[in-house]
Amino acid sequence: MVRTGEWLSEAWEVFKQDTWMHILLALIVGVGGSVTGGILYGPLMCGYYYVVLNKLRNPSYSPELNDLGKGFDVFLHALVASLIIGVFVNVGASACFVGSIVVAAFLVFAYPLIMDKKMDFWPAIETSFNKAKDNWLGFSLFMLALLGINLAGALLCGLGLLVTGPLTFIATAIAYRDNFLTQTQVPDIPEAPNV
């Protein structure tokens, strides 16, 4: 199911509750991923999804900076998923940019599945693909909307990305929740296995 408007609206409400923490966490993900040549991007993304999914499960939860480190519990799978997703999206970009949007739509749930369900990288990629393939156009439009929001943020001298980046991450976590978890009884995040 795809509900882009509802997901973005709820994401805005979640973002407003802990604005500065979301900005700081997204900044760490972006800078940490960049300065390490992308090596830490996957684990940091998983850590950020850990924070957002905890907030969605428990509205009284206050995100903490050290919770971002939970992504390192799934370091190897997050790193390999990041590399594979990067390759697939770049191959998709060779199809006049539209291909990268469609590929990103197919793989949108890989990081949350790695973090939340403790899946290995390939089953997470396959599960994300299988969920999105039934409504590939809807998920592609969702990804296009997220891209448009981030492009709008970039137009504000890049500073707008401090708001639009976290907003799009939160919207993706809400989309994950609505497609993989029940809203009435969302299971706790299990402890990560040692990898």
C-alpha positions, 0 to 999 in steps of 0.5 A, a space after each residue: 500500500 502506498 499513501 504518500 500524503 499521509 506518510 509525509 504528514 505523519 512524518 512532519 508530526 514526528 519530526 516536529 516532536 524532536 526537531 533538533 535531534 532529527 537534524 543532528 542525527 541526519 547530519 551525522 548520517 550524511 557527514 559520516 557516510 560522506 567522509 568515510 566514502 560511504 562505508 558508514 552510510 548503511 550502518 548509520 542509516 540502520 541506526 537512524 531507522 532504529 531511532 525512528 521506529 522506536 519513536 513510532 512504537 513508543 511516542 513517549 520515547 526521546 531519541 538519543 544520540 547514542 541510539 544511532 550506534 545501534 546500526 553498528 550491531 548490523 554493520 556487515 549486512 548494512 555495509 553490503 546492502 549499501 554497496 549493492 543498493 548503490 550499484 543497482 541505483 547507478 545501473 538504474 541511472 543509466 536508464 535516463 534517471 527514471 531507472 534509479 527512481 524505480 530501483 530505489 523504490 524496489 529497495 526502499 525497505 532494505 535498511 529498515 528490514 536489516 535493522 528491524 527484522 535482523 535480516 541478512 542483506 540479500 533477504 532484506 533486498 529480496 523482501 523489499 523488492 517483493 513488497 514493492 514490485 506489486 505496486 512499483 508505480 506507487 512506490 516509484 511515485 513515493 520515491 519521486 516525491 521524496 526526491 522532490 522534497 529533498 531537491 526543494 531543500 537543496 535549493 535553500 543553500 543546502 540548509 533545507 536538507 537539514 529538515 527535508 532529509 530527516 523528513 524523508 527518512 521518517 516518511 520511509 520508516 512510516 511506509 515500512 511500518 504500514 507495509 510490514 507491521 501492524 499499527 495496533 501491535 508493533 513488535 519490539 525491535 529484537 536485539 541484534 546478533 553479533 556479526 
